[in-house]
């Protein structure tokens, strides 16, 4: 299954592009489990998981939430 990471700000809200109002996303890749996707996202984005797919940047504030494409469509 394909996984994406949506950028979240320091206040916990999902960040959007200023011109399109779409969520800022990073494609993580295709993985068999969410745990594998979160580990890979942490490596790619220099983050650490803090709770069930929510990862926090090691430098600065904010982070990402890792979702599969089905969950992303519901958001």
Steps between C-alpha positions, in 0.01 A plus 500: 500500500620854423570736792517879525608738774297817560695787652370630832592829662613572856138551606400154372302621198559361152692746284372598157653659191421873499382510137316168462375433856602133458680322782879501478591136445810290449476164326660235722465198273333162484522274806328189636436646847454843652785430742739457205371821344546695824857370544584600145334842541702563815818420308405709192375803692745493794218452752404280795164332558316637800159328470335259249633641175553855623864591459681808628790678335825476693590856405250780534132461573224309328503163338292265286218251523544183292190371322425247229328624186157376615521693826636804316195499271275519808690799639 
